């Protein structure tokens, strides 16, 4: 199974020459994630926050951040 590099996908979607379809596909996949997983994924990958900071902001244990992030990445792999 090929690993999903969410940071690379975000860079592709934000690139000036990125196709509109690629950005829309990425957005559709993100919208299909549960809200709690999407929040963790976006805070870690797009905001470049440390797990401890995400845990503090969301009011959840750091272990929960890691498990939600793992589930979000796995789901994004399936969807993409």
N, CA and C of each residue as an Amber inpcrd file, in Angstrom:
protein
   240
   0.8560000  -1.1810000   0.0000000   0.0000000   0.0000000   0.0000000
   0.8920000   1.2310000   0.0000000   0.6250000   2.1300000  -0.9140000
   1.4060000   3.3630000  -1.0040000   0.9550000   4.3340000   0.0750000
   1.9040000   4.9240000   0.7680000   1.5930000   5.8780000   1.8250000
   1.0410000   7.1620000   1.2220000   0.0820000   7.7250000   1.8920000
  -0.5020000   8.9890000   1.4570000   0.2420000  10.1200000   2.1200000
   0.7780000  11.0060000   1.3350000   1.4630000  12.1770000   1.8440000
   0.5010000  13.3530000   1.7700000  -0.2010000  13.5930000   2.8740000
  -1.2210000  14.6300000   2.9000000  -0.6070000  16.0040000   2.6650000
   0.6070000  16.2130000   3.1480000   1.2710000  17.4960000   2.9270000
   1.5040000  17.7330000   1.4370000   1.9010000  16.6800000   0.7370000
   2.1220000  16.8180000  -0.7070000   0.8080000  17.0980000  -1.4310000
  -0.2630000  16.4360000  -0.9850000  -1.5670000  16.6910000  -1.6040000
  -2.0150000  18.1290000  -1.3760000  -1.7730000  18.6380000  -0.1880000
  -2.1390000  20.0230000   0.1060000  -1.3380000  20.9830000  -0.7550000
  -0.0580000  20.6880000  -0.9450000   0.7800000  21.5400000  -1.7880000
   0.3000000  21.5150000  -3.2310000  -0.1070000  20.3430000  -3.7040000
  -0.6330000  20.2330000  -5.0690000  -1.9050000  21.0550000  -5.2090000
  -2.7800000  20.9490000  -4.2230000  -4.0490000  21.6730000  -4.2900000
  -3.8410000  23.1820000  -4.2260000  -2.8080000  23.6210000  -3.5150000
  -2.5510000  25.0520000  -3.3680000  -1.6600000  25.6150000  -4.4680000
  -1.0710000  24.7470000  -5.2860000  -0.1640000  25.2080000  -6.3330000
  -0.9280000  26.0250000  -7.3700000  -0.2920000  27.0920000  -7.8880000
  -0.9730000  27.9460000  -8.8520000  -1.4000000  27.2140000 -10.1190000
  -0.6470000  26.2030000 -10.5280000  -0.9780000  25.4860000 -11.7490000
  -1.7780000  24.2060000 -11.4920000  -2.2400000  24.0200000 -10.2570000
  -3.0170000  22.8310000  -9.9350000  -4.3560000  22.8820000 -10.6510000
  -4.7620000  21.7400000 -11.1300000  -6.0480000  21.7130000 -11.8130000
  -7.1700000  21.9030000 -10.7990000  -8.1980000  22.5290000 -11.2460000
  -9.3620000  22.7790000 -10.3990000  -9.9760000  21.4520000  -9.9500000
  -9.9330000  20.4630000 -10.8340000 -10.5030000  19.1520000 -10.5140000
  -9.7500000  18.4740000  -9.3720000  -8.4260000  18.5880000  -9.3680000
  -7.6330000  17.9820000  -8.3010000  -7.9840000  18.6080000  -6.9600000
  -8.0930000  19.9100000  -6.9280000  -8.4520000  20.6090000  -5.6920000
  -9.8520000  20.2160000  -5.2510000 -10.7680000  20.0970000  -6.1940000
 -12.1380000  19.7060000  -5.8460000 -12.1800000  18.2770000  -5.3270000
 -11.4020000  17.3710000  -5.9420000 -11.3530000  15.9910000  -5.4680000
 -10.8190000  15.9260000  -4.0410000  -9.7680000  16.6690000  -3.7810000
  -9.1980000  16.7020000  -2.4440000 -10.2170000  17.2390000  -1.4450000
 -10.9000000  18.3000000  -1.8100000 -11.9190000  18.8790000  -0.9250000
 -13.0510000  17.8870000  -0.6700000 -13.4890000  17.2010000  -1.7060000
 -14.5640000  16.2010000  -1.5390000 -14.1340000  15.0930000  -0.5840000
 -12.9120000  14.6420000  -0.7270000 -12.4080000  13.5910000   0.1610000
 -12.3250000  14.0960000   1.5990000 -11.8330000  15.3000000   1.7780000
 -11.7630000  15.8790000   3.1300000 -13.1480000  16.0100000   3.7490000
 -14.1280000  16.3960000   2.9580000 -15.4870000  16.5700000   3.4630000
 -16.1220000  15.2480000   3.8720000 -15.6310000  14.1480000   3.3430000
 -16.1750000  12.8290000   3.6810000 -15.5970000  12.2800000   4.9860000
 -14.5700000  12.9260000   5.5010000 -14.0140000  12.5070000   6.7920000
 -14.9330000  12.9540000   7.9130000 -14.9860000  12.1900000   9.0070000
 -15.7050000  12.6720000  10.1870000 -15.0750000  13.9900000  10.6590000
 -15.8770000  14.8560000  11.2180000 -15.4270000  16.1840000  11.6260000
 -14.2280000  16.1230000  12.5590000 -14.2460000  15.2050000  13.5200000
 -13.1340000  15.1340000  14.4740000 -11.8300000  14.7240000  13.7880000
 -11.8990000  13.8070000  12.8370000 -10.7000000  13.4030000  12.1050000
 -10.2210000  14.5090000  11.1750000 -11.1450000  15.1700000  10.4990000
 -10.7810000  16.2510000   9.5840000 -10.0870000  17.3800000  10.3330000
 -10.5990000  17.7270000  11.5140000 -10.0040000  18.8060000  12.3010000
  -8.5630000  18.4890000  12.6560000  -8.3140000  17.2820000  13.1350000
  -6.9560000  16.8850000  13.5000000  -6.0540000  16.8750000  12.2720000
  -6.5300000  16.2980000  11.1850000  -5.7280000  16.2200000   9.9640000
  -5.3350000  17.6080000   9.4650000  -6.2720000  18.5250000   9.4340000
  -5.9850000  19.8660000   8.9370000  -5.0670000  20.6450000   9.8730000
  -5.2650000  20.5020000  11.1720000  -4.4050000  21.2110000  12.1160000
  -2.9590000  20.7120000  12.0430000  -2.7830000  19.4000000  11.9020000
  -1.4360000  18.8370000  11.8550000  -0.7710000  19.1250000  10.5150000
  -1.5030000  18.9250000   9.4130000  -0.8630000  19.0260000   8.0980000
  -0.8310000  20.4420000   7.5440000  -1.9380000  21.1390000   7.5910000
  -1.9680000  22.4690000   6.9920000  -1.4770000  23.5620000   7.9380000
  -1.7970000  23.4300000   9.2060000  -1.3690000  24.4320000  10.1810000
  -0.0240000  24.0860000  10.8080000   0.4780000  22.8870000  10.5150000
   1.7860000  22.4350000  11.0090000   1.8810000  22.5010000  12.5320000
   0.8020000  22.1130000  13.1860000   0.7750000  22.1320000  14.6450000
   1.3120000  20.8200000  15.1990000   1.9660000  20.8930000  16.3310000
   2.4480000  19.7030000  17.0360000   1.2530000  18.9770000  17.6520000
   1.3960000  17.6770000  17.8470000   0.3040000  16.8860000  18.4210000
  -0.1510000  17.4570000  19.7640000   0.8000000  17.8610000  20.5920000
   0.4510000  18.4050000  21.9120000  -0.3750000  19.6770000  21.7740000
  -0.0380000  20.5110000  20.8020000  -0.8010000  21.7460000  20.5850000
  -2.2090000  21.4510000  20.0750000  -2.3180000  20.4830000  19.1810000
  -3.6410000  20.0870000  18.6700000  -4.4870000  19.5550000  19.8200000
  -3.8810000  18.7380000  20.6500000  -4.5990000  18.1800000  21.8050000
  -5.1120000  19.2900000  22.7160000  -4.2600000  20.2750000  22.9560000
  -4.6580000  21.3980000  23.8260000  -5.7920000  22.2010000  23.1980000
  -5.6810000  22.5060000  21.9060000  -6.6870000  23.3140000  21.2160000
  -8.0380000  22.5990000  21.1800000  -8.0070000  21.3000000  20.9130000
  -9.2600000  20.5470000  20.7930000  -9.7580000  19.9940000  22.1210000
  -8.9290000  20.0810000  23.1520000  -9.3350000  19.5900000  24.4690000
  -9.4400000  18.0740000  24.5320000  -8.5140000  17.3800000  23.8520000
  -8.5010000  15.9200000  23.8340000  -7.0930000  15.4450000  24.1850000
  -6.9690000  14.1760000  24.6060000  -5.6390000  13.6430000  24.9090000
  -4.7720000  13.5500000  23.6440000  -3.4740000  13.6310000  23.8300000
  -2.5400000  13.5550000  22.7080000  -2.6480000  12.2160000  21.9800000
  -2.9060000  11.1490000  22.7120000  -3.0940000   9.8360000  22.0890000
  -4.2930000   9.8150000  21.1600000  -5.3310000  10.5500000  21.5280000
  -6.5250000  10.6460000  20.6820000  -6.1970000  11.3950000  19.3970000
  -5.3570000  12.4120000  19.5140000  -4.9110000  13.1350000  18.3100000
  -4.2230000  12.1560000  17.3610000  -3.3320000  11.3490000  17.8990000
  -2.5910000  10.4140000  17.0540000  -3.5060000   9.3730000  16.4190000
  -4.4630000   8.8590000  17.1720000  -5.3460000   7.8350000  16.6040000
  -6.2840000   8.4380000  15.5600000  -6.7960000   9.6420000  15.8080000
  -7.6610000  10.2960000  14.8190000  -6.8900000  10.6310000  13.5450000
  -5.6490000  11.0610000  13.7180000  -4.8190000  11.3710000  12.5640000
  -4.5460000  10.1110000  11.7440000  -4.2610000   9.0300000  12.4130000
  -4.0200000   7.7650000  11.7190000  -5.2540000   7.3190000  10.9530000
  -6.4160000   7.4160000  11.5830000  -7.6600000   7.0280000  10.9060000
  -7.9630000   7.9500000   9.7290000  -7.7130000   9.2350000   9.9100000
  -7.9670000  10.2020000   8.8280000  -7.0590000   9.9240000   7.6340000
  -5.8010000   9.6550000   7.8870000  -4.8660000   9.3580000   6.7920000
  -5.2580000   8.0710000   6.0690000  -5.6600000   7.0650000   6.8360000
  -6.0770000   5.7990000   6.2240000  -7.3270000   6.0080000   5.3600000
  -8.2680000   6.7810000   5.8450000  -9.4990000   7.0460000   5.0850000
  -9.2010000   7.8530000   3.8310000  -8.3080000   8.8130000   3.9390000
  -7.9290000   9.6100000   2.7570000  -7.2660000   8.7170000   1.7170000
  -6.4550000   7.7630000   2.1540000  -5.8410000   6.8160000   1.2180000
  -6.9140000   6.0620000   0.4550000  -7.9370000   5.6090000   1.1760000
  -9.0380000   4.8880000   0.5350000  -9.7790000   5.7720000  -0.4620000
 -10.0440000   6.9790000  -0.0570000 -10.8520000   7.8820000  -0.8850000
 -10.1130000   8.3980000  -2.1140000  -8.8060000   8.5930000  -1.9720000
  -8.0380000   9.1300000  -3.1020000  -7.6880000   8.0170000  -4.0700000
